[in-house]
Structures are given as C-alpha cells and as structure tokens.
Amino acid sequence: MDSVNTQAALMWPAYLQGFALSFGLIVAIGAQNAFVLRQGLRREHVGSVVLFCSVADAVLIMAGVYGMAQAIGDRPELARALALAGAAFLAWYGWKAWQRMRQASSLEAGQGGEGLRRSAAVAQAAAFTLLNPHVYLDTVLLVGSLGAQQATPLQGWFVAGASSASITWFSLLGFGARWLASWFARPRAWQLLDGLIGITMWGLSALMARHAITGF
C-alpha cells in the first residue's frame, strides 16, 4: 500500500516536469506557431492543423523518451553524460529566453492570400513541423533524455505531460486565435512569457543536474 501511495505521489511531479519542459520549448516565435495562428485567424482547417501538430509532437516525444530509455539502458555513465548535457542546454535555453525578453518582438500572422485546401494546410503544417531540425533536438534528444531519466513506471506520465503541453499550446493558438492575436502582437506580452520560460528552464536545468549527480 505504501509503495502504491509513493508511486502515486510521484506521478504528478513527472507529469508536470514533462509539461513544463515541453511547453517552455514549444512556446517561441517561429514559422510553425505563426502558421497555426494564421489558420486560426482565418478559421481555416484549424482542427486538422492543430491535430497534426499535436500528434506529430506526441509521436516524436514518445520515440524520444522510450528510444532514449532503451539506448541508455544499463549505461549509467551515458545516462549521466546526457543528463548533464541536457542540464547545460536548458541553462543556455533559459539564458536565451532572458535575452529575448530584453528585445521587442511579437508574433504576427498575415491574413492575406488565398485559402488553402485541407490537404495543403496539413502539408504545410507537416513541413513547418518535420523539416525543422530543432524539433528533433527538442523532442527526441532533449525531452527524450530527460524523460528517460524517470523511473520506468513514471515515463508514461512524463510523456503524457509533455504531449499535453503541445495539445494545450496548439489548441490555444489555433482555436483561440481570434481572442489571442492582439495579445501575441504585443512585444511586452512575449517579454513576460520569455521571462517565465527562462525561470522554468533554469529550474529544470537544476533538477536535471542534481539528478545526474546524485540519481545514478
């Protein structure tokens, strides 16, 4: 009974770690987010675009976590090296977020041009998602290496948290575009968001470094 309660108590921290990490990585001014916002503003195949982006992220996250877990297996030194590298990357990412916070920028999506067929909209979403090399660094290597450090029963919760972050973000961006577009166009809003992302990334970096040093 105690072991069940202990495992239950660890589920939500694993879920929240996955959610915070994925959300911090995905929320950035870029072509994919601008495209989803554009489709949302046009109310054009929003569900299909949001579904594709969310499922693609979830599949890559699952491949990263379970693939990395299998790769490191009984290799504690490799696991430690990956964890320390991940901690360093998160610290750098947090610093970059704070650098962006000092600059005035915004996410804008043009509404001009002809409408897209559903197949064309999904194809463009696929291009923005899968042809971006950073998506593999983020989902497969970084999220995967951190998720692989979780105990085996908790890896599924970590994956669920990371995947739900993508679903939440793309749903907000696509279906809430009409209400959020003015907010996204404000540089101050992105500066505040980047500040929160920086703090989150530094916190996760510290947790990952501590786990690498003491958890193996």
QUIRA-V780867 format. One record per backbone hydrogen bond with DSSP energy under -0.5 kcal/mol. CO is the residue of the C=O (numbers start at 1). NH is the residue of the N-H. If there is no record, write none. Layout:
CO|NH, CO|NH
//
This chain:
1|5, 2|6, 3|7, 4|8, 5|9, 6|10, 7|10, 7|11, 8|12, 9|13, 10|14, 11|15, 12|16, 13|17, 14|18, 15|19, 16|20, 17|21, 18|22, 19|23, 20|24, 21|25, 22|26, 23|27, 26|28, 28|30, 30|34, 31|35, 32|36, 33|37, 34|38, 35|39, 36|40, 37|41, 38|42, 39|43, 39|44, 43|45, 45|49, 46|50, 47|51, 48|52, 49|53, 50|54, 51|55, 52|56, 53|57, 54|58, 55|59, 56|60, 57|61, 58|62, 59|63, 60|64, 61|65, 62|66, 62|67, 63|67, 64|68, 65|69, 66|70, 67|71, 68|72, 69|73, 72|75, 74|76, 75|79, 76|80, 77|81, 78|82, 79|83, 80|84, 81|85, 82|86, 83|87, 84|88, 85|89, 86|90, 87|91, 88|92, 89|93, 90|94, 91|95, 92|96, 93|97, 94|98, 95|99, 96|100, 97|101, 98|102, 99|102, 100|103, 103|105, 106|108, 117|121, 118|122, 119|123, 120|124, 121|125, 122|126, 123|127, 124|128, 125|129, 126|130, 127|131, 129|132, 131|133, 132|135, 132|136, 133|136, 133|137, 134|138, 135|139, 135|140, 136|140, 136|141, 137|142, 138|143, 139|144, 141|145, 142|146, 143|147, 144|148, 145|149, 146|149, 147|150, 151|154, 151|155, 152|155, 152|156, 154|158, 155|159, 156|160, 157|161, 158|162, 159|163, 160|164, 161|165, 162|166, 163|167, 164|168, 165|169, 166|170, 167|171, 168|172, 169|173, 170|174, 171|175, 171|176, 172|176, 174|177, 176|179, 176|180, 177|181, 180|184, 181|185, 183|186, 184|107, 185|187, 186|189, 186|190, 187|191, 188|192, 189|193, 190|194, 191|195, 192|196, 193|197, 194|198, 195|199, 196|200, 197|201, 198|202, 199|203, 200|204, 201|205, 202|206, 203|207, 204|208, 205|209, 206|210, 207|211, 208|212, 209|213, 210|214, 211|215
//
